Amino acid sequence: MLRRLFGPIWRRLPRSLRRVGILISESQFTVTAGAVLLDEDGKVLLLQHRFRPGRGWGIPGGFLRSGEQPEAALRRELREEIGREPSELTLAFVRTLKHVRQVETVFLGRMDGDVRSDSDEIGEAAWFAPDNLPADLTRDQRDLIRRALKG
């Protein structure tokens, strides 16, 4: 009933007011892009982030900037964190995290060769066999890796 009553009014509002109405009434999310990157031996690249206390190791990635596409954001984050980009990337999956109101875009990719921390944000970068991941890797990060590798 409300739709029928307010629909004609809504459609006559200026586009800018409709947009503000949507922003106020709809949920807001942050968006991230991350990657499970494999080397030529099938090892997974993990980074130890300095600004995530208690988090330890994790897959590389970060937040999208306004107007940025997920793959472009991931490539930018990798350049900033380790000074390199992957040779291949494919979308593995997208998920939402309701408790932090976040949408995560996870890619599966390939990157060969040695890696090093190229940022104050990253303490260490290293390759790990999927069956020998660091002990302090969170269950959530293990699940992301497992899910991406399953395809």
Backbone as CSV, one residue per row, in Angstrom:
resi,resn,N_x,N_y,N_z,CA_x,CA_y,CA_z,C_x,C_y,C_z
1,MET,0.814,-1.185,0.000,0.000,0.000,0.000,0.867,1.263,0.000
2,LEU,1.919,1.261,0.836,2.799,2.435,0.887,3.495,2.674,-0.446
3,ARG,3.868,1.592,-1.087,4.526,1.743,-2.396,3.597,2.420,-3.403
4,ARG,2.354,1.986,-3.387,1.406,2.563,-4.327,1.156,4.037,-4.022
5,LEU,1.186,4.357,-2.741,0.947,5.738,-2.332,2.154,6.633,-2.617
6,PHE,3.348,6.152,-2.233,4.542,6.979,-2.352,5.300,6.787,-3.665
7,GLY,5.006,5.740,-4.416,5.693,5.478,-5.673,5.674,6.647,-6.639
8,PRO,4.476,7.201,-6.925,4.434,8.343,-7.859,5.206,9.559,-7.341
9,ILE,5.182,9.765,-6.036,5.935,10.887,-5.454,7.430,10.640,-5.610
10,TRP,7.856,9.420,-5.282,9.270,9.035,-5.368,9.814,9.244,-6.777
11,ARG,9.041,8.824,-7.779,9.491,8.933,-9.165,9.613,10.384,-9.632
12,ARG,8.899,11.288,-9.002,8.952,12.704,-9.389,10.058,13.480,-8.670
13,LEU,10.634,12.877,-7.643,11.720,13.558,-6.923,12.943,13.679,-7.829
14,PRO,13.741,14.726,-7.637,15.001,14.832,-8.397,15.892,13.620,-8.102
15,ARG,16.642,13.244,-9.080,17.519,12.071,-8.951,18.434,12.180,-7.735
16,SER,18.963,13.348,-7.455,19.866,13.528,-6.316,19.159,13.222,-4.989
17,LEU,17.891,13.617,-4.860,17.147,13.314,-3.624,16.836,11.822,-3.515
18,ARG,16.523,11.190,-4.644,16.286,9.735,-4.616,17.567,9.014,-4.191
19,ARG,18.694,9.478,-4.693,19.981,8.853,-4.338,20.270,8.989,-2.847
20,VAL,20.030,10.167,-2.281,20.217,10.371,-0.839,19.279,9.454,-0.060
21,GLY,18.045,9.335,-0.520,17.086,8.442,0.137,17.553,7.004,0.149
22,ILE,18.116,6.566,-0.951,18.639,5.198,-1.031,19.830,5.033,-0.096
23,LEU,20.741,5.986,-0.088,21.913,5.901,0.781,21.525,5.841,2.247
24,ILE,20.486,6.575,2.618,20.040,6.589,4.015,19.336,5.281,4.379
25,SER,18.544,4.754,3.464,17.713,3.595,3.794,18.390,2.250,3.562
26,GLU,19.399,2.184,2.734,20.057,0.914,2.414,21.317,0.713,3.252
27,SER,21.662,-0.549,3.452,22.873,-0.888,4.197,24.111,-0.440,3.436
28,GLN,25.116,-0.006,4.163,26.385,0.395,3.573,27.446,-0.657,3.908
29,PHE,28.272,-0.988,2.934,29.313,-1.984,3.102,30.650,-1.421,2.645
30,THR,31.728,-1.911,3.239,33.040,-1.684,2.671,33.300,-2.864,1.734
31,VAL,34.185,-2.674,0.774,34.485,-3.728,-0.202,35.984,-3.952,-0.222
32,THR,36.384,-5.221,-0.180,37.796,-5.575,-0.230,38.054,-6.536,-1.385
33,ALA,39.316,-6.625,-1.760,39.765,-7.599,-2.754,40.989,-8.292,-2.174
34,GLY,40.990,-9.607,-2.231,42.110,-10.405,-1.746,42.424,-11.503,-2.738
35,ALA,43.563,-12.160,-2.546,43.944,-13.217,-3.484,44.663,-14.352,-2.799
36,VAL,44.344,-15.541,-3.256,45.124,-16.730,-2.939,46.044,-16.895,-4.141
37,LEU,47.321,-16.566,-3.923,48.314,-16.602,-5.003,49.205,-17.822,-4.834
38,LEU,49.408,-18.538,-5.922,50.222,-19.748,-5.921,51.479,-19.533,-6.739
39,ASP,52.581,-20.165,-6.293,53.819,-20.133,-7.080,53.892,-21.397,-7.934
40,GLU,55.015,-21.589,-8.605,55.178,-22.738,-9.506,55.129,-24.085,-8.780
41,ASP,55.366,-24.100,-7.459,55.314,-25.328,-6.673,53.976,-25.520,-5.970
42,GLY,53.013,-24.627,-6.218,51.701,-24.735,-5.577,51.658,-24.184,-4.164
43,LYS,52.696,-23.423,-3.772,52.712,-22.800,-2.449,51.887,-21.521,-2.471
44,VAL,51.332,-21.171,-1.309,50.442,-20.026,-1.153,51.220,-18.851,-0.567
45,LEU,51.035,-17.668,-1.150,51.664,-16.459,-0.626,50.851,-15.918,0.543
46,LEU,51.523,-15.707,1.666,50.897,-15.085,2.831,51.734,-13.895,3.267
47,LEU,51.051,-12.896,3.797,51.714,-11.692,4.290,51.417,-11.532,5.771
48,GLN,52.417,-11.043,6.491,52.221,-10.749,7.906,52.027,-9.236,8.031
49,HIS,50.762,-8.853,8.275,50.408,-7.432,8.344,50.730,-6.861,9.719
50,ARG,51.427,-5.729,9.730,51.805,-5.082,10.992,50.650,-4.358,11.651
51,PHE,49.688,-3.866,10.868,48.620,-3.043,11.416,47.357,-3.834,11.735
52,ARG,47.468,-5.127,11.793,46.348,-5.982,12.204,46.785,-6.763,13.432
53,PRO,46.829,-6.121,14.586,47.317,-6.792,15.793,46.546,-8.076,16.078
54,GLY,47.286,-9.110,16.419,46.679,-10.382,16.760,46.213,-11.189,15.566
55,ARG,46.379,-10.651,14.373,45.899,-11.337,13.175,46.954,-12.252,12.568
56,GLY,48.217,-11.918,12.726,49.271,-12.752,12.136,49.241,-12.740,10.625
57,TRP,49.407,-13.914,10.041,49.492,-14.075,8.606,48.123,-13.995,7.948
58,GLY,48.128,-13.639,6.649,46.883,-13.606,5.882,47.166,-13.470,4.402
59,ILE,46.138,-13.682,3.604,46.289,-13.519,2.164,46.453,-12.033,1.852
60,PRO,47.114,-11.703,0.753,47.267,-10.296,0.391,45.954,-9.690,-0.083
61,GLY,45.822,-8.385,0.118,44.638,-7.683,-0.352,44.412,-6.409,0.424
62,GLY,43.273,-5.778,0.169,42.953,-4.549,0.866,41.634,-3.972,0.397
63,PHE,41.350,-2.765,0.856,40.091,-2.086,0.564,40.111,-1.418,-0.807
64,LEU,38.958,-1.425,-1.464,38.803,-0.715,-2.726,38.652,0.768,-2.455
65,ARG,39.211,1.568,-3.329,39.001,3.012,-3.295,37.720,3.320,-4.073
66,SER,37.179,4.480,-3.866,35.956,4.886,-4.555,36.123,4.770,-6.064
67,GLY,35.217,4.041,-6.710,35.243,3.884,-8.162,36.216,2.848,-8.676
68,GLU,36.958,2.203,-7.805,37.971,1.235,-8.220,37.349,-0.156,-8.383
69,GLN,37.772,-0.871,-9.397,37.316,-2.240,-9.614,38.138,-3.197,-8.748
70,PRO,37.550,-4.338,-8.322,38.263,-5.255,-7.415,39.630,-5.722,-7.922
71,GLU,39.735,-6.121,-9.185,41.027,-6.597,-9.691,42.064,-5.477,-9.691
72,ALA,41.653,-4.288,-10.069,42.575,-3.142,-10.076,43.024,-2.824,-8.656
73,ALA,42.109,-2.910,-7.694,42.457,-2.652,-6.291,43.449,-3.689,-5.782
74,LEU,43.220,-4.940,-6.132,44.130,-6.001,-5.699,45.521,-5.800,-6.288
75,ARG,45.596,-5.493,-7.557,46.899,-5.257,-8.189,47.603,-4.061,-7.541
76,ARG,46.856,-3.004,-7.238,47.441,-1.830,-6.562,47.966,-2.228,-5.182
77,GLU,47.171,-2.966,-4.422,47.590,-3.395,-3.085,48.860,-4.243,-3.157
78,LEU,48.937,-5.147,-4.111,50.129,-5.993,-4.250,51.360,-5.162,-4.608
79,ARG,51.189,-4.186,-5.490,52.319,-3.300,-5.827,52.775,-2.547,-4.575
80,GLU,51.823,-2.072,-3.781,52.163,-1.322,-2.570,52.812,-2.212,-1.503
81,GLU,52.322,-3.445,-1.359,52.768,-4.312,-0.272,54.021,-5.110,-0.587
82,ILE,54.138,-5.611,-1.830,55.305,-6.443,-2.158,56.008,-6.011,-3.444
83,GLY,55.536,-4.951,-4.065,56.202,-4.423,-5.246,56.044,-5.252,-6.502
84,ARG,55.061,-6.143,-6.529,54.852,-7.020,-7.693,53.370,-7.230,-7.946
85,GLU,53.074,-7.747,-9.135,51.706,-8.103,-9.501,51.671,-9.561,-9.954
86,PRO,50.523,-10.210,-9.834,50.414,-11.596,-10.307,50.401,-11.675,-11.827
87,SER,50.828,-12.825,-12.346,50.801,-13.026,-13.795,49.408,-13.459,-14.250
88,GLU,48.643,-14.083,-13.376,47.292,-14.544,-13.713,46.371,-14.265,-12.524
89,LEU,45.121,-13.923,-12.814,44.094,-13.741,-11.781,42.742,-14.167,-12.339
90,THR,42.014,-14.947,-11.565,40.629,-15.267,-11.906,39.800,-15.111,-10.638
91,LEU,38.561,-14.722,-10.810,37.667,-14.563,-9.668,37.360,-15.933,-9.085
92,ALA,37.613,-16.102,-7.789,37.328,-17.374,-7.115,35.923,-17.341,-6.517
93,PHE,35.613,-16.294,-5.734,34.285,-16.152,-5.143,34.146,-14.774,-4.504
94,VAL,32.913,-14.440,-4.166,32.590,-13.205,-3.454,31.752,-13.615,-2.257
95,ARG,32.011,-12.991,-1.112,31.221,-13.294,0.081,30.943,-12.014,0.857
96,THR,29.927,-12.061,1.687,29.624,-10.928,2.557,29.890,-11.327,3.994
97,LEU,30.358,-10.371,4.765,30.581,-10.550,6.196,29.649,-9.570,6.909
98,LYS,28.583,-10.086,7.469,27.577,-9.216,8.065,28.069,-8.513,9.321
99,HIS,28.893,-9.194,10.121,29.311,-8.593,11.396,30.194,-7.361,11.210
100,VAL,30.874,-7.243,10.072,31.677,-6.047,9.804,31.167,-5.288,8.576
101,ARG,30.007,-5.731,8.054,29.382,-5.073,6.905,30.383,-4.893,5.772
102,GLN,30.885,-6.020,5.308,31.938,-6.008,4.300,31.635,-7.015,3.202
103,VAL,31.955,-6.651,1.980,31.892,-7.561,0.839,33.328,-7.863,0.444
104,GLU,33.665,-9.150,0.388,35.023,-9.570,0.014,35.004,-10.228,-1.359
105,THR,35.891,-9.763,-2.218,36.089,-10.358,-3.532,37.417,-11.105,-3.456
106,VAL,37.376,-12.419,-3.681,38.583,-13.236,-3.553,38.949,-13.818,-4.920
107,PHE,40.194,-13.609,-5.294,40.718,-14.096,-6.558,41.668,-15.265,-6.308
108,LEU,41.864,-16.081,-7.329,42.885,-17.120,-7.345,43.854,-16.710,-8.437
109,GLY,45.153,-16.753,-8.124,46.124,-16.297,-9.109,47.451,-16.999,-9.008
110,ARG,48.342,-16.551,-9.861,49.687,-17.125,-9.931,50.716,-16.010,-9.897
111,MET,51.770,-16.281,-9.124,52.896,-15.353,-9.056,54.133,-16.185,-8.765
112,ASP,55.097,-16.137,-9.647,56.305,-16.924,-9.464,57.433,-16.068,-8.910
113,GLY,58.386,-16.733,-8.269,59.587,-16.057,-7.798,59.525,-15.631,-6.343
114,ASP,60.622,-15.059,-5.923,60.744,-14.606,-4.540,59.889,-13.365,-4.304
115,VAL,59.439,-13.216,-3.072,58.675,-12.030,-2.679,59.333,-11.430,-1.452
116,ARG,59.140,-10.134,-1.298,59.673,-9.447,-0.127,58.699,-8.355,0.261
117,SER,58.738,-7.993,1.507,57.915,-6.885,1.974,58.435,-5.608,1.348
118,ASP,57.551,-4.819,0.777,57.940,-3.574,0.121,57.216,-2.395,0.769
119,SER,56.778,-2.609,2.023,55.934,-1.609,2.673,56.118,-1.680,4.184
120,ASP,55.899,-0.539,4.836,55.920,-0.535,6.304,54.739,-1.308,6.869
121,GLU,53.729,-1.515,6.056,52.509,-2.211,6.458,52.723,-3.720,6.604
122,ILE,53.710,-4.256,5.872,53.952,-5.702,5.836,55.251,-6.032,6.556
123,GLY,55.144,-6.929,7.539,56.328,-7.354,8.269,57.129,-8.395,7.509
124,GLU,56.416,-9.312,6.889,57.080,-10.412,6.191,56.157,-10.945,5.093
125,ALA,56.754,-11.457,4.038,56.028,-12.112,2.949,56.712,-13.446,2.710
126,ALA,55.924,-14.520,2.612,56.521,-15.845,2.438,55.547,-16.798,1.758
127,TRP,56.119,-17.846,1.147,55.335,-18.898,0.503,55.184,-20.072,1.459
128,PHE,53.992,-20.668,1.500,53.713,-21.802,2.373,52.981,-22.888,1.598
129,ALA,53.353,-24.136,1.866,52.621,-25.262,1.282,51.209,-25.262,1.877
130,PRO,50.188,-25.551,1.073,48.814,-25.543,1.590,48.592,-26.477,2.776
131,ASP,49.375,-27.539,2.858,49.232,-28.462,3.997,50.195,-28.135,5.139
132,ASN,50.895,-27.005,5.054,51.831,-26.595,6.103,51.759,-25.077,6.311
133,LEU,50.553,-24.597,6.554,50.336,-23.163,6.763,50.768,-22.773,8.171
134,PRO,51.066,-21.496,8.422,51.509,-21.068,9.755,50.476,-21.401,10.831
135,ALA,50.969,-21.754,11.999,50.090,-22.146,13.111,49.139,-21.028,13.516
136,ASP,49.586,-19.767,13.419,48.730,-18.661,13.849,47.815,-18.126,12.734
137,LEU,47.731,-18.826,11.608,46.806,-18.431,10.548,45.385,-18.710,11.033
138,THR,44.515,-17.708,10.962,43.158,-17.871,11.489,42.369,-18.903,10.689
139,ARG,41.350,-19.427,11.319,40.499,-20.413,10.657,39.822,-19.790,9.433
140,ASP,39.424,-18.520,9.562,38.798,-17.833,8.443,39.746,-17.766,7.242
141,GLN,41.013,-17.424,7.476,41.986,-17.363,6.383,42.224,-18.750,5.789
142,ARG,42.275,-19.778,6.635,42.423,-21.161,6.139,41.236,-21.532,5.246
143,ASP,40.039,-21.137,5.679,38.835,-21.433,4.896,38.850,-20.705,3.550
144,LEU,39.312,-19.439,3.536,39.422,-18.693,2.282,40.351,-19.424,1.313
145,ILE,41.498,-19.854,1.816,42.466,-20.558,0.973,41.879,-21.860,0.454
146,ARG,41.288,-22.637,1.345,40.707,-23.924,0.960,39.611,-23.722,-0.102
147,ARG,38.747,-22.758,0.122,37.649,-22.499,-0.808,38.155,-22.056,-2.174
148,ALA,39.146,-21.173,-2.206,39.699,-20.707,-3.476,40.393,-21.848,-4.229
149,LEU,41.089,-22.701,-3.513,41.803,-23.800,-4.162,40.847,-24.858,-4.692
150,LYS,39.689,-25.016,-4.073,38.697,-25.983,-4.560,38.102,-25.552,-5.889
151,GLY,38.093,-24.244,-6.131,37.573,-23.715,-7.388,36.083,-23.678,-7.377
